[in-house]
Structures are given as C-alpha cells and as structure tokens.
Amino acid sequence: MNRLQDLLDIELPIVQSPMAGVQSSALAVAVCNAGGLGSLPCAMLSHDAMQTELMAIRAQTTRPFNVNFFCHAQPTPTREREMVWHAALAPYYDEFGMNVDAAPAGPGRAAFNHDAADVLEPFKPAVVSFHFGLPADDLLARVRGWGSKIFSSATTVEEARWLEARGVDAVIAQGLEAGGHRGMFLTDDVTTQIGTFALLPQIVAAVRVPVIAAGGIADAGGVAAALSLGAAAVQAGTTYLLCPEVATTPIHRTALKSDAARHTALTNLFTGRPARGIVNRIMRELGPLSAAAPPFPLATSAIAPLRARAESLGSGEFSPLWSGQNATGCREVPAAQITRDLAAAL
Amino acid sequence: MNRLQDLLDIELPIVQSPMAGVQSSALAVAVCNAGGLGSLPCAMLSHDAMQTELMAIRAQTTRPFNVNFFCHAQPTPTREREMVWHAALAPYYDEFGMNVDAAPAGPGRAAFNHDAADVLEPFKPAVVSFHFGLPADDLLARVRGWGSKIFSSATTVEEARWLEARGVDAVIAQGLEAGGHRGMFLTDDVTTQIGTFALLPQIVAAVRVPVIAAGGIADAGGVAAALSLGAAAVQAGTTYLLCPEVATTPIHRTALKSDAARHTALTNLFTGRPARGIVNRIMRELGPLSAAAPPFPLATSAIAPLRARAESLGSGEFSPLWSGQNATGCREVPAAQITRDLAAAL
C-alpha cells in the first residue's frame, strides 16, 4: 500500500528528522526499533565519532536506518565579511567582557566527501539523506553503488524536480513550518519558502517518487493530514526534542516547554543559513535574518563563544533554540512512544 | 457530527473566503446554492452597492450566507509619510510620464461602522465575519443582537483566545499560506505568522468554539487534511479566482494560471498592510514589505494610478495579484463545481 514502507521495509511511515548537534545514535536506534526510520545526523560529527555512532546503531538494531549529511559548498572566508560580523557581535562581547578578536573557531558543519564515504561504506545504510541539495555526481554514484537509497529535501517545486531528475528515491517536502535549517539550494530567497499545506500537494503532483512531508507535524492528526495531502510518509523532528534519547540542553528544553516556543523565526545568525529557531534576544536585536552574517557555516565560530558564555549563566538568549512552528507534540517520553503515537491514527 | 454545519444549517463544511475587490454577490450566491457558505466582502463597497449586493443575494438564495467587513482603525494621514511614499513611487511615475503629486485618492478600505450596520440590519445574515479583529463593543452587540453569528480570523494562538473571550461563534485560523490580507491584529510582526499545519492544531487546542481552517487548501485532499487537524470546516478563496462568477481581471487570471503563481510573498505595498500576492516588479524592486508604505489603507491611493496605467498597457507588474501559496486548485469552472469538489472526499 505505502510506497515508502515497501521501498525500505519499515513498519511505520515515520522518519525521524536528523538533528545535528542535539542527537546521535540513541534516538535513531529508539525510532528504528519502534518501527520508524531513525536517522543519524553527521554534519557535526568527526569521522571517528561517525564511526562510533554507526557501530552503536548496528549493535542495537537490525532495522533500516538513515544517515544524513549536509552537502553545501564550503565558502572561502574573507577578512571583510569577518570584520562586519565581528562588528555586529562586538557589543555583546563587550557586555560579557570578552574579546571578539580572540574568538576561536567554533563547531563547523562538514559537507559530505569521500573521506566520510569511506567511513560510511562498510555500514551500507538503507538510506543516505542529504540537506542543501546533493553531493557531486561521483560521490552520489558511490553511495548509490553500495545500495543505499538516496533522499534529499526540497523546499520548492523546482527543487523537487531537480532532485527527481538526479535520481533520488524519495523527496522530503520541507514546509516552512519545519525547525532547523531550510534545505533550500536552488535559491536563497526566503519568500520562495512555503507552508506544508501548499508545498506538499504541489510536490506530490510534480514528481513520481514518494514524497515525505516535513514541517509542523506533531501528532497523529498531523500524520493523517499529511497522508491526505499525498505524502507517503512524514518526517518529524521537533516533537522528539524532549525525549530522553536526545541531548537537547536544559535551556533548550525549557524554551520548548514554554509559551516562547510559539514564536519561532528563520534566522541566519547561528550558522549563516536560514534555520528556524525560537526567537531570543540576539535574533530580536540583530534581526533574525542579518546581512552581517557571513556565508554558511562561517557565522558559527564568532557567535559560539557568546552562546557558551550565556548558557553558562543560564541564558538561552544567544543559543540556536531550533524548533519548528508546532512544538505542541514535544513530550518527555521515550522516542518509541512518540513514534508509535505519531502512527496511532493509521 | 460537524459543529459548524450544525451551527449554520449548511450542507458542506466549505466557507468561501470573502475577497474584496474581485467578487460580489454572484460568487456568494453560487457557493450558497451549492451547499457551502458564500461570502460577500464589503470592505470596498459603498453603502449603496452593499445594499444592492445584499438584495441580489436574498433574491437568488434562501441559504445562509456570510457578510464580511474589515474593522481596522483608520489612521490619520501625515504629510511626512505621504512624502516618503511618493518618493518611493516617483521613479515609476516618471517612467510612465505621470505626476505623483497629482495622484487622486484611490479606492480605500472602509471599516465597519453604524452606517454599514444600518444597511446590513434588515438582511440579518446568518454570519457576519470580520478581518483585523472585531469592531467596537457596541457595534458587535448590535450585530449579535439581530441574530447573526460572528466569525473572525486569528493568525496566532493569542488572537484566537482574544476572539473567543469576546464571544465569537467560530474562529478562522488563517495560516501563512493564505492569499490576501493577513488578519493579524494583536501584532504587526510578520515572524509571528505561521503555516496552517502548525497554526490550526494549536488553535483547535486553545479554544472551544469551532475552528475554520484557511490557507493553502485547494482541493478535497486539503479539506480532508484540515479536518484531520481538527478543523470544523475550511475557508477557501484562491481556488475560486478563475470561476466565471468572479471578477478577477484577465491579467490576474493569466498570472494565476502561470508558473509565476508558485512565488507569492507578503507585501504591504498595495494597501499598507501585509497581504499575500504573486511577486511582480514593484514587489521585487521596492521589497515586498517596505517601510516606505504608509499605514493601511493609505498606501492604496498613490499606487493605484500606477496599477491602472500598467494594466492599461497589459502589465500586472504594479497590480495586487492576490493569491495564496497554493493556486493549483484554480480552474475555469463554475463555483458550484469547485465547492462540490472541495467536499468530494467527505
């Protein structure tokens, strides 16, 4: 009946969104063993850490799983852009008694490459998914060659068609409601980014491969709604953020449980690319989308020390509090329960 | 079974969005007679025209219908704001060989008042709906006193609660996908505006009155999805814009049928308030949301002559091409067929 479940031999049409920086193998394993497709995000993992996490998944589940990579082009830093960015952040450094020019390189975001593929190949995961388009043809051919299915995110009809033309096995329709980074890669105009209700049926009509709905899906009603709009499955992330298997910080958890979670915005302040998070002081004061932020992922290094200092003082005002527009599904229960509850109306 | 259908004694849980400027009684009558709730938008009608249209509805249907009003506070024009706005538009006036200082007052948007209520009262429509909040207490009491049910749009959970506390009979949850004016009234921060997939279930959870879903709903799958998310009914507008009963201009129709319809944005250029339309030259060049535009509805008068001149030359580059983010449901068929097709999966 369901094309994605058939394609992957999974029990439930539920994909757990890879969420770099807050989760590793534990969440993926829990979701896989509950019948969904668990995901390991690798954008912030060293190759050693990736190997460790992949071994942990293999040791704890025999089910299909997904490994996710970013595939952006790494920009060349320029002194000019760095100076503009440091100047924008300087008042906050001053406030904390810190020196912006001494800012160390913060956690970057690595793009998929042959070294990562070397680590990945022995594991031959059922699915390898990408964000920000697809890697170069030779890399993509390598992944396909060892048998992994390929997924990637589309934020517009044009992106969905582009991905299908390059042979992806499923398209993730990432509605504007989704938390974290917009997967947009054919445009940087955020006015092209549209809500799940509008995006999903248009992508379903535009491509022949299965479409996975992402953005705003927080409960069984949301899953039923996505399937009514033509989705073969859903991808849910925010709703897992309070699970014990996730390393969401206490500050982030508090924000997700508060009324503050009702106000998110797309911001490029934390990495350089638009990503959805709960609005906080730095987003309000610099504007959530600032021309001062250098290209992805170069914004990270100078803002990371502010985050670290503020968090050490108990404040999330400089943290990326990633969340979609619908955090109402977040509960402090095991991820298996979230997964089963999402599928409860099927 | 369905609370809104019971409340109004209508056959189908389909409300036709009032669309000021493009439709009058003909569309409302067609939708009513097909079993939905047709709507007459009055924001751009003189009181004489309102009377004529209300008589036309009464003559052609015995079904319940909705009459819609804006209820903004009318701002006081200032010479400073007008000069800023004229300066922003001056290059376009120059291009057309026109004089911006000779710009006549264009079509305004009238707020509901006692004179309008005098015209409305003898018709006692089943529903009176409002956009931009609610009118003053005495006016609202008058409408309620003659027996009309009261609807209004909410774009946030806070607005839904505010409306329920003032006794509305149903809340329209207007997702970010919706075409035309955002109904936002407790905030002017567009980052608070969220997609239907996220907004609808949060409003359903927050209020006890029936919730009508608006934004991105273009076909029977969309209606089914909205009901899965807890809606008692849907409100659809864009999908009616090609119907013969609607006075959509040929330029607007052409845009809706083209790939251009896939790129809409919120813009304040045409009236002063954010409203969603298909992106065109003036939106691209001034930015869709411009600080130069004076408060609603004062932006209208100076931009209207540019629209008129451009349209006379066959161009929609200065026109408000209102559309939601999902124009795929638009078809050149009678509104009765659109209405029945929306309800086909129920």
Contacts between the chains, C-beta under 8 A, distances in Angstrom:
chain1	res1	chain2	res2	distance
A	156	B	262	7.4
A	157	B	262	5.9
A	175	B	195	6.0
A	175	B	197	6.3
A	176	B	176	6.9
A	176	B	195	5.4
A	177	B	194	6.5
A	177	B	195	4.2
A	177	B	197	5.3
A	177	B	198	4.4
A	191	B	263	7.1
A	191	B	264	7.8
A	191	B	265	4.1
A	191	B	266	7.9
A	191	B	279	6.9
A	191	B	288	6.5
A	192	B	263	5.8
A	194	B	177	6.5
A	194	B	216	7.9
A	194	B	264	7.8
A	194	B	325	4.2
A	194	B	326	7.9
A	195	B	175	6.0
A	195	B	176	5.4
A	195	B	177	4.2
A	195	B	195	3.1
A	195	B	196	5.8
A	195	B	197	6.5
A	195	B	215	6.8
A	195	B	216	5.6
A	195	B	325	6.1
A	196	B	195	5.8
A	196	B	196	7.5
A	196	B	197	4.2
A	196	B	216	8.0
A	197	B	175	6.3
A	197	B	177	5.3
A	197	B	195	6.4
A	197	B	196	4.2
A	197	B	197	5.6
A	197	B	215	6.3
A	197	B	216	3.2
A	197	B	217	6.7
A	197	B	222	6.6
A	197	B	225	7.0
A	197	B	325	7.9
A	197	B	326	6.9
A	198	B	177	4.4
A	198	B	215	7.8
A	198	B	216	3.9
A	198	B	218	8.0
A	198	B	324	6.9
A	198	B	325	3.5
A	198	B	326	3.7
A	199	B	325	7.6
A	201	B	218	7.0
A	201	B	219	7.1
A	201	B	221	6.2
A	201	B	222	6.8
A	201	B	326	6.8
A	201	B	328	6.8
A	202	B	262	7.3
A	202	B	326	6.5
A	202	B	328	5.8
A	205	B	328	6.6
A	215	B	195	6.9
A	215	B	197	6.3
A	215	B	198	7.8
A	216	B	194	7.9
A	216	B	195	5.6
A	216	B	196	7.9
A	216	B	197	3.2
A	216	B	198	3.9
A	217	B	197	6.7
A	218	B	198	8.0
A	218	B	201	6.9
A	219	B	201	7.1
A	221	B	201	6.2
A	221	B	228	5.1
A	221	B	229	5.2
A	221	B	230	6.3
A	222	B	197	6.6
A	222	B	201	6.8
A	222	B	228	7.8
A	222	B	229	6.6
A	224	B	225	7.8
A	224	B	228	4.0
A	225	B	197	7.0
A	225	B	224	7.7
A	225	B	225	3.8
A	225	B	226	7.2
A	225	B	228	4.0
A	225	B	229	4.9
A	226	B	225	7.3
A	228	B	221	5.1
A	228	B	222	7.8
A	228	B	224	4.0
A	228	B	225	4.1
A	228	B	228	5.9
A	228	B	345	7.8
A	229	B	221	5.2
A	229	B	222	6.6
A	229	B	225	4.9
A	230	B	221	6.3
A	262	B	156	7.3
A	262	B	157	5.9
A	262	B	202	7.3
A	263	B	191	7.2
A	263	B	192	5.8
A	264	B	191	7.8
A	264	B	194	7.8
A	265	B	191	4.1
A	266	B	191	8.0
A	279	B	191	6.9
A	288	B	191	6.5
A	324	B	198	6.8
A	325	B	194	4.2
A	325	B	195	6.1
A	325	B	197	7.9
A	325	B	198	3.5
A	325	B	199	7.6
A	326	B	194	7.9
A	326	B	197	6.9
A	326	B	198	3.8
A	326	B	201	6.8
A	326	B	202	6.5
A	328	B	201	6.8
A	328	B	202	5.8
A	328	B	205	6.6
A	345	B	228	7.8
